[in-house]
Amino acid sequence: MTETIEALYDGEVFRPTQQIALAPNTRVRVIIENLPPAERTDPSFLHTARAIELEAPSDWSENVDVYLYGGERPHVD
C-alpha cells in the first residue's frame, strides 16, 4: 500500500497532520520532501485534546467549572 501524508517534524519525531490507518509498530518507509510553510493557525483546544487522546469524565462539558475549580456537581434526577 502506498499513501501520501503530510507530517510535521518537531525536532525529534515526525507527527502526521491527519489520521493514518496503520497499526502501532507497523514498519514503513519514509521519503522526505520539503513542503512550503503552511499558513500558521493556532490549534483549537479540541484539536489538541484529540491529538493527545485526552480522556475526561463524560460530563466534563456540563461541569467544567466543577472540574477546574472544585465544588459539587449538580444533582440530576
Secondary structure as a PSIPRED ss2 file (coil, helix, strand):
# PSIPRED VFORMAT (PSIPRED V4.0)

   1 M C   1.000  0.000  0.000
   2 T C   1.000  0.000  0.000
   3 E C   1.000  0.000  0.000
   4 T C   1.000  0.000  0.000
   5 I C   1.000  0.000  0.000
   6 E C   1.000  0.000  0.000
   7 A E   0.000  0.000  1.000
   8 L E   0.000  0.000  1.000
   9 Y E   0.000  0.000  1.000
  10 D C   1.000  0.000  0.000
  11 G C   1.000  0.000  0.000
  12 E C   1.000  0.000  0.000
  13 V C   1.000  0.000  0.000
  14 F E   0.000  0.000  1.000
  15 R E   0.000  0.000  1.000
  16 P E   0.000  0.000  1.000
  17 T C   1.000  0.000  0.000
  18 Q C   1.000  0.000  0.000
  19 Q C   1.000  0.000  0.000
  20 I C   1.000  0.000  0.000
  21 A C   1.000  0.000  0.000
  22 L C   1.000  0.000  0.000
  23 A C   1.000  0.000  0.000
  24 P C   1.000  0.000  0.000
  25 N C   1.000  0.000  0.000
  26 T C   1.000  0.000  0.000
  27 R C   1.000  0.000  0.000
  28 V C   1.000  0.000  0.000
  29 R C   1.000  0.000  0.000
  30 V C   1.000  0.000  0.000
  31 I C   1.000  0.000  0.000
  32 I C   1.000  0.000  0.000
  33 E C   1.000  0.000  0.000
  34 N C   1.000  0.000  0.000
  35 L C   1.000  0.000  0.000
  36 P C   1.000  0.000  0.000
  37 P C   1.000  0.000  0.000
  38 A C   1.000  0.000  0.000
  39 E C   1.000  0.000  0.000
  40 R C   1.000  0.000  0.000
  41 T C   1.000  0.000  0.000
  42 D C   1.000  0.000  0.000
  43 P C   1.000  0.000  0.000
  44 S C   1.000  0.000  0.000
  45 F H   0.000  1.000  0.000
  46 L H   0.000  1.000  0.000
  47 H H   0.000  1.000  0.000
  48 T H   0.000  1.000  0.000
  49 A H   0.000  1.000  0.000
  50 R H   0.000  1.000  0.000
  51 A H   0.000  1.000  0.000
  52 I C   1.000  0.000  0.000
  53 E C   1.000  0.000  0.000
  54 L C   1.000  0.000  0.000
  55 E C   1.000  0.000  0.000
  56 A C   1.000  0.000  0.000
  57 P C   1.000  0.000  0.000
  58 S C   1.000  0.000  0.000
  59 D C   1.000  0.000  0.000
  60 W C   1.000  0.000  0.000
  61 S C   1.000  0.000  0.000
  62 E C   1.000  0.000  0.000
  63 N C   1.000  0.000  0.000
  64 V H   0.000  1.000  0.000
  65 D H   0.000  1.000  0.000
  66 V H   0.000  1.000  0.000
  67 Y H   0.000  1.000  0.000
  68 L H   0.000  1.000  0.000
  69 Y H   0.000  1.000  0.000
  70 G C   1.000  0.000  0.000
  71 G C   1.000  0.000  0.000
  72 E C   1.000  0.000  0.000
  73 R C   1.000  0.000  0.000
  74 P C   1.000  0.000  0.000
  75 H C   1.000  0.000  0.000
  76 V C   1.000  0.000  0.000
  77 D C   1.000  0.000  0.000
